[in-house]
Amino acid sequence: MKRLGKVLAFPLWRKLRWRIEQVTEQRHGPRFDELRRELDGLRGEVHTLREELRGHVEAITNRLDWHDNELKLMTPILSGLQTRVAELERPGVAEGDPRPALDEVRAEHARIRARLTAVAKYEERLARVEDTLSTRLGQ
């Protein structure tokens, strides 16, 4: 019975399928073509945006590497200055009046602290930009 149904239904289905495809192509073909062109345009835009974002991420990564290097260079200097300040604050450490040297060390210490603060703020801003870029790339 099943085989008989297949034998009888196949020729009918072949004729109907061809007609269904014809009607679908006539009615919806231009809209499908339009949607395909629009989709191709969007794919191109997404590709362009991805390449642009990759460039931005690379630039940000280079800047972060530079800032990391600067922090590594400043850390020993800051440690040395802190040691000098601690030695100068103790009475009787040096002969003569240590106040000018102490003031100089404190001023340098303040300048380095200001630089480190600026670098930290800049790194925070770069981290926010990276988060935004990675969110956009993920979408």
C-alpha positions as a Python dict, from the first residue, in 0.01 Angstrom:
ca = {
    (1, 'M'): (0, 0, 0),
    (2, 'K'): (279, 232, 92),
    (3, 'R'): (463, 158, -229),
    (4, 'L'): (149, 210, -433),
    (5, 'G'): (100, 550, -268),
    (6, 'K'): (457, 648, -357),
    (7, 'V'): (416, 533, -717),
    (8, 'L'): (95, 729, -762),
    (9, 'A'): (196, 1038, -566),
    (10, 'F'): (544, 1091, -712),
    (11, 'P'): (437, 1209, -1059),
    (12, 'L'): (174, 1436, -907),
    (13, 'W'): (427, 1580, -660),
    (14, 'R'): (679, 1639, -938),
    (15, 'K'): (426, 1848, -1131),
    (16, 'L'): (307, 2036, -824),
    (17, 'R'): (659, 2105, -698),
    (18, 'W'): (761, 2261, -1027),
    (19, 'R'): (452, 2482, -1021),
    (20, 'I'): (505, 2582, -656),
    (21, 'E'): (864, 2680, -731),
    (22, 'Q'): (750, 2881, -1034),
    (23, 'V'): (487, 3074, -837),
    (24, 'T'): (725, 3135, -548),
    (25, 'E'): (995, 3264, -783),
    (26, 'Q'): (752, 3494, -964),
    (27, 'R'): (599, 3639, -651),
    (28, 'H'): (895, 3657, -418),
    (29, 'G'): (1200, 3636, -644),
    (30, 'P'): (1261, 4013, -675),
    (31, 'R'): (1229, 4058, -298),
    (32, 'F'): (1470, 3769, -235),
    (33, 'D'): (1720, 3924, -478),
    (34, 'E'): (1686, 4257, -299),
    (35, 'L'): (1739, 4093, 39),
    (36, 'R'): (2045, 3907, -91),
    (37, 'R'): (2199, 4232, -219),
    (38, 'E'): (2124, 4403, 112),
    (39, 'L'): (2277, 4111, 304),
    (40, 'D'): (2590, 4124, 87),
    (41, 'G'): (2620, 4497, 158),
    (42, 'L'): (2584, 4439, 532),
    (43, 'R'): (2847, 4165, 522),
    (44, 'G'): (3086, 4409, 358),
    (45, 'E'): (3017, 4674, 622),
    (46, 'V'): (3068, 4424, 905),
    (47, 'H'): (3397, 4312, 749),
    (48, 'T'): (3513, 4674, 720),
    (49, 'L'): (3416, 4748, 1081),
    (50, 'R'): (3597, 4437, 1206),
    (51, 'E'): (3916, 4538, 1028),
    (52, 'E'): (3888, 4892, 1163),
    (53, 'L'): (3830, 4765, 1517),
    (54, 'R'): (4126, 4528, 1489),
    (55, 'G'): (4342, 4828, 1404),
    (56, 'H'): (4213, 5017, 1707),
    (57, 'V'): (4267, 4719, 1936),
    (58, 'E'): (4623, 4681, 1807),
    (59, 'A'): (4694, 5051, 1870),
    (60, 'I'): (4551, 5028, 2221),
    (61, 'T'): (4756, 4716, 2291),
    (62, 'N'): (5072, 4897, 2181),
    (63, 'R'): (4990, 5189, 2409),
    (64, 'L'): (4925, 4960, 2704),
    (65, 'D'): (5258, 4786, 2643),
    (66, 'W'): (5431, 5124, 2644),
    (67, 'H'): (5261, 5220, 2972),
    (68, 'D'): (5355, 4888, 3130),
    (69, 'N'): (5715, 4949, 3030),
    (70, 'E'): (5706, 5301, 3177),
    (71, 'L'): (5567, 5168, 3505),
    (72, 'K'): (5841, 4905, 3519),
    (73, 'L'): (6100, 5179, 3470),
    (74, 'M'): (5950, 5409, 3734),
    (75, 'T'): (5906, 5148, 4007),
    (76, 'P'): (6275, 5117, 4103),
    (77, 'I'): (6315, 5494, 4092),
    (78, 'L'): (6021, 5539, 4325),
    (79, 'S'): (6151, 5273, 4560),
    (80, 'G'): (6489, 5444, 4572),
    (81, 'L'): (6330, 5780, 4644),
    (82, 'Q'): (6120, 5634, 4922),
    (83, 'T'): (6433, 5488, 5078),
    (84, 'R'): (6611, 5823, 5054),
    (85, 'V'): (6315, 6004, 5213),
    (86, 'A'): (6307, 5751, 5496),
    (87, 'E'): (6680, 5794, 5558),
    (88, 'L'): (6657, 6174, 5552),
    (89, 'E'): (6361, 6182, 5790),
    (90, 'R'): (6564, 6007, 6058),
    (91, 'P'): (6756, 6257, 6273),
    (92, 'G'): (7133, 6251, 6260),
    (93, 'V'): (7153, 6055, 5937),
    (94, 'A'): (7361, 6302, 5742),
    (95, 'E'): (7603, 6569, 5841),
    (96, 'G'): (7475, 6919, 5801),
    (97, 'D'): (7121, 7021, 5722),
    (98, 'P'): (6936, 6749, 5525),
    (99, 'R'): (6631, 6967, 5459),
    (100, 'P'): (6724, 7085, 5107),
    (101, 'A'): (6794, 6728, 4998),
    (102, 'L'): (6476, 6611, 5170),
    (103, 'D'): (6272, 6878, 4992),
    (104, 'E'): (6428, 6780, 4660),
    (105, 'V'): (6350, 6412, 4715),
    (106, 'R'): (5995, 6492, 4822),
    (107, 'A'): (5941, 6706, 4511),
    (108, 'E'): (6072, 6427, 4287),
    (109, 'H'): (5857, 6179, 4473),
    (110, 'A'): (5550, 6399, 4415),
    (111, 'R'): (5631, 6428, 4043),
    (112, 'I'): (5665, 6052, 4009),
    (113, 'R'): (5340, 5995, 4200),
    (114, 'A'): (5167, 6240, 3963),
    (115, 'R'): (5305, 6052, 3661),
    (116, 'L'): (5195, 5717, 3801),
    (117, 'T'): (4848, 5858, 3870),
    (118, 'A'): (4824, 5988, 3514),
    (119, 'V'): (4937, 5653, 3375),
    (120, 'A'): (4682, 5469, 3591),
    (121, 'K'): (4401, 5696, 3475),
    (122, 'Y'): (4507, 5652, 3112),
    (123, 'E'): (4518, 5275, 3154),
    (124, 'E'): (4169, 5283, 3303),
    (125, 'R'): (4043, 5478, 3001),
    (126, 'L'): (4214, 5233, 2764),
    (127, 'A'): (4057, 4940, 2950),
    (128, 'R'): (3712, 5095, 2905),
    (129, 'V'): (3781, 5146, 2534),
    (130, 'E'): (3899, 4787, 2503),
    (131, 'D'): (3584, 4663, 2676),
    (132, 'T'): (3370, 4868, 2440),
    (133, 'L'): (3560, 4741, 2136),
    (134, 'S'): (3544, 4379, 2248),
    (135, 'T'): (3170, 4416, 2312),
    (136, 'R'): (3121, 4554, 1961),
    (137, 'L'): (3335, 4282, 1807),
    (138, 'G'): (3140, 4018, 1994),
    (139, 'Q'): (2808, 4139, 1854),
}
